[in-house]
């Protein structure tokens, strides 16, 4: 191999590394962190289409769930309580189901009813945009459409902190 061939390969390799670094930076910059605008969500719901843009001005608790998720069954009664307690103050809970089969979600909902908005994303595209890594995962969104807090999983000991964060977001104007 000649020195000029080695130099060309080195330059290509460095360009490839630079491109990979730029993509990694772009990916981490688009991650959902507190203060970042939440991605748009527009999905079919139980009755009507569900859109986060239509909920601007409200505090929105977006919860990603699946029928096979044990902690999701525990979180639904809690979300029902939150919706009943805080709806008058501007809270809207949107639970996004990511099951590939709608029948699985419908069976879950027959067993564990939801008294809040339910949306369906069988392809999981919204979960990818929201960088969901666990079930359930939730994102609290302020009235301006920015992320307040991300939460993965659900345990009884999470309830107090989640409710406190929701109450704080509702109190902020």
HELIX and SHEET records of a PDB file:
HELIX    1   1 UNK A    3  UNK A   29  1                                  27    
HELIX    2   2 UNK A   53  UNK A   55  5                                   3    
HELIX    3   3 UNK A   70  UNK A   86  1                                  17    
HELIX    4   4 UNK A   87  UNK A   89  5                                   3    
HELIX    5   5 UNK A  102  UNK A  111  1                                  10    
HELIX    6   6 UNK A  125  UNK A  129  1                                   5    
HELIX    7   7 UNK A  156  UNK A  158  5                                   3    
HELIX    8   8 UNK A  159  UNK A  171  1                                  13    
SHEET    1   A 7 UNK A  49  UNK A  51  0                                        
SHEET    2   A 7 UNK A  42  UNK A  45 -1                                        
SHEET    3   A 7 UNK A 117  UNK A 120 -1                                        
SHEET    4   A 7 UNK A  91  UNK A  97  1                                        
SHEET    5   A 7 UNK A  59  UNK A  65  1                                        
SHEET    6   A 7 UNK A 137  UNK A 141 -1                                        
SHEET    7   A 7 UNK A 147  UNK A 152 -1                                        
END                                                                             
